[in-house]
Amino acid sequence: MIYLGKAPYRISLLGGGSDLDWFVEKESFGISLGYALNKYSYAVINRLPSISSYGILNYSIRETYCDPKEITHPLIREGIKYFKNLGLIELSSYGFASGGSGLGGSSSFLLSLLAALHISQSIEYSSSLLAHIASEIEINILSKPIGRQDQYISSEGGINAFKFKRSGDVSKLSISREKRTVITRIIDSLYLIPSNKTRPADKVLNSLKDNPSSIRYFKMIREIANSFINCDEKRDAYLEEKFHESVRQSWEIKSKMTNVMDEKLKEQFALLNKIPNNWIRLLGAGSGGYFLICPKESPEIFRQRLFDKGFNVFFKASLSNQGVSSMHF
């Protein structure tokens, strides 16, 4: 029997950075608003017969193992080790983007793997449970200097806001129907443009952790997210402009932080900024990945402007209402 795990990538809209575990421990809480992207990671598992001599792992390379402790890929190693007496498996993985894209690819992959492993063991799970397990593996076992928004936004699907508290406690925040309507409409106009530059997110995040100004910046970003999520306004036009202004303010702060933008990225940003837009921001920790842009003009005109500027690769940043899932066949 074949077991398939599937998990979306994620787009962070507001509050990103304040979810980092080290920030939460120092400043009591973080807040994040984001959505699941209609692009996915897949993990396909075949449980091998007990007489098999070794397991087979196919990702960017091919790896064999006899003991899970021998596995080179850290996420696969710890995902398999989480299950006792699993036996040997054959794994193949597929995805829209690799780690370092700013789309939460590593967390998306780990969630898809955990979902496939759970169903292969006939173990029931919830999206929040998988998000918690994935967070613990990445943060506490592998000591990654990351936060928990990637795992929770991806696992839940749709548009969600979360509050991150000490000791890994995460709660979902309420988003009003009016805000959800506005955000959904805005998402429908968003595009992703690759910078064609990947980066090790851990290195960027470690540099932020070591910079004394980071806490002050993240507190400002957290307050902007908190102000939008908790505002009582219901007027559509007001909420739309407040959302756009919140993203613009957050990006202005983030763009000043250490190692977020280098000269190549600044050149690309300046070129994109010549196209009429509500805002542009670089996703993820910075230093590479994807630009997210909210154009002011129709899709046809916007796409032509991208071509005219030399941007030949781009994608709709469409919403996925499906979170982590699994099936067997």
BELMO-V322634 format. One record per backbone hydrogen bond with DSSP energy under -1.0 kcal/mol. NH is the residue of the N-H (numbers start at 1). CO is the residue of the C=O. Records with the same first field share a line. If there is no record, write none. Layout:
NH=CO / CO
This chain:
3=45
4=327
5=43
6=325
7=41
9=39
10=103
11=35
13=33
14=33
18=15
20=17
21=146
24=20
25=21
26=22
27=23
28=24
29=27
30=164
32=162
33=14
34=160
35=11
36=158
37=9
38=318
39=37
41=7
42=94
43=5
44=92
45=3
46=90
48=88
52=49
55=65
56=89
57=63
58=91
59=61
63=57
65=55
70=67
71=68
77=73
78=74
79=75
80=76
81=77
82=78
83=80
90=46
91=56
92=44
93=58
94=42
108=104
109=105
110=106
111=107
112=108
113=109
114=110
115=111
116=112
117=113
118=114
119=115
120=116
121=117
122=119
123=118
130=126
131=127
132=128
133=129
134=130
135=131
136=132
137=133
138=134
139=135
140=136
141=136
142=137
144=138
146=144
152=148
153=149
154=150
155=151
156=152
157=153
158=320
160=34
162=32
163=171
164=30
165=169
169=166
171=163
173=161
180=176
181=177
182=178
183=179
184=180
185=181
186=182
187=183
188=184
189=186
190=187
191=293
192=315
193=291
195=289
204=200
205=201
206=202
207=203
208=204
209=205
210=206
211=208
214=211
217=213
218=214
219=215
220=216
221=217
222=218
223=219
224=220
225=221
226=222
227=223
228=224
229=225
230=226
239=235
240=236
241=237
242=238
243=239
244=240
245=241
246=242
247=243
248=244
249=245
250=246
251=247
252=248
253=249
254=250
255=251
256=253
257=254
260=257
266=262
267=263
268=264
269=265
270=266
271=267
272=268
273=269
274=271
275=272
278=294
281=292
283=290
287=260
289=197
290=101
291=193
292=281
293=191
294=279
296=276
302=298
303=299
304=300
305=301
306=302
307=303
308=304
309=305
310=307
311=306
312=310
315=192
317=190
318=316
320=36
324=155
325=6
327=4
329=2
